Amino acid sequence: MSVWTFARLSLVFLWLSTALVSVTSGRQIGYDILASGGIVGSLADLCVVGGAALDLLLGLWLLSGRGVLVCLRVQGVVVLLYSLLLSLIDPSFWTHPFGPLTKNLPVLALILLLHQRAQGE
């Protein structure tokens, strides 16, 4: 397996596992974070389920190998939007020891590298 295939499949794993965790074991964590930002009730349901659906879609789209450039661009925007929203809700996630926001920087770098590689194909 090439390093590029491994990188792409790593992102696929990230999106699919995030989708799964968001609606299973991590569901309440998502609701708690949203509630701390004043997002509750039906809007919180929409955010948790909609976010998980978006993550699932992005993972399956990248796995399909179709429209990879557009998929990577959308992923970059989604990571930036998720980071912005979480920063507004609770900026302390930037200093969290497990790095829920700081990890997005290398994820964005990986997306950019894959994007540059896909442009060259």
Beta strands, then each sheet from edge to edge (+ up, - down):
end
